[in-house]
Amino acid sequence: MFTWSSALAIDSSIIQNVLPADSPISVEQLQSFLTTCGIIGAVLSIFTLAGGIVAIKRKAWGLAIIGGILGLFTIGPMLLGSVLSLIGLILVAISRKDFQ
């Protein structure tokens, strides 16, 4: 969630300082791309968080599995979110009989 919110918080002055002058992409295009990626990542993170909550409560196995699968597509520092989602997905899949 924090990774995607930082992508949403980047403004055009930061991008102008980083983007080379001879770049084929404009500042506005890069900013809209980062905003789109930030929104998609935030939505995926919300579903992953919801899946994690129901997995801890052992309530809805299907939502926990969907949260784990969507968590594979969220990227964080050094792909840590994807690795933890894979581990959680395996553990939830193994413990299906424990859910209500």
C-alpha positions in Angstrom: 0.0 0.0 0.0 2.8 2.4 0.9 4.6 1.7 -2.4 1.6 2.6 -4.5 0.7 5.6 -2.4 4.2 7.0 -3.0 3.7 6.5 -6.8 0.5 8.6 -6.5 2.2 11.3 -4.5 4.9 12.1 -7.2 4.3 15.4 -8.8 5.6 16.8 -12.1 8.5 18.8 -10.6 10.1 15.6 -9.3 9.6 13.9 -12.7 11.2 16.8 -14.5 14.3 16.5 -12.4 14.7 12.8 -13.1 13.5 12.5 -16.7 16.3 13.2 -19.3 15.8 16.0 -21.7 15.9 13.8 -24.8 13.4 11.3 -23.4 10.7 10.1 -25.9 8.1 10.3 -23.2 6.7 13.5 -21.8 6.4 14.4 -18.1 2.6 14.3 -18.3 2.6 10.9 -19.9 4.9 9.5 -17.2 2.9 11.1 -14.5 -0.4 9.6 -15.8 1.3 6.2 -16.2 2.5 6.3 -12.6 -0.9 7.5 -11.4 -2.6 4.6 -13.3 -0.1 2.1 -11.8 -0.7 3.5 -8.4 -4.4 3.2 -8.5 -4.3 -0.4 -9.8 -1.7 -1.3 -7.2 -3.7 0.3 -4.4 -6.9 -1.6 -5.4 -4.9 -4.9 -5.5 -3.4 -4.1 -2.1 -6.9 -3.5 -0.7 -8.1 -6.9 -1.9 -5.0 -8.5 -0.6 -5.5 -6.9 2.8 -9.1 -8.1 2.9 -8.0 -11.6 2.0 -5.4 -11.5 4.8 -8.0 -10.4 7.3 -10.5 -13.2 6.5 -7.6 -15.7 6.4 -6.6 -14.7 9.9 -10.2 -15.0 11.1 -10.6 -18.2 9.0 -14.0 -17.1 7.7 -14.1 -17.0 3.9 -11.6 -19.4 2.2 -12.4 -18.2 -1.3 -11.7 -14.5 -0.5 -8.5 -15.5 1.2 -7.4 -17.4 -1.9 -8.3 -14.5 -4.2 -6.4 -12.1 -1.8 -3.4 -14.3 -2.0 -3.5 -14.5 -5.8 -4.0 -10.8 -6.2 -1.1 -10.3 -3.7 1.2 -12.0 -6.1 0.8 -9.0 -8.5 1.6 -6.4 -5.9 5.3 -5.5 -5.8 7.1 -4.0 -2.9 10.6 -3.5 -1.8 12.7 -6.4 -3.3 9.4 -8.3 -4.3 8.8 -9.0 -0.6 5.0 -8.6 -1.0 4.9 -11.2 -3.8 7.0 -13.7 -1.9 4.9 -13.3 1.3 1.7 -13.6 -0.7 2.9 -16.9 -2.3 3.7 -18.3 1.1 0.3 -17.2 2.5 -1.5 -18.6 -0.6 0.2 -22.0 -0.1 -0.7 -22.0 3.6 -4.3 -21.0 3.0 -4.7 -23.6 0.3 -3.4 -26.3 2.5 -5.7 -25.4 5.5 -9.0 -25.3 3.6 -10.7 -27.6 6.1 -10.0 -25.1 8.9 -12.2 -22.4 7.4 -15.9 -22.1 8.1 
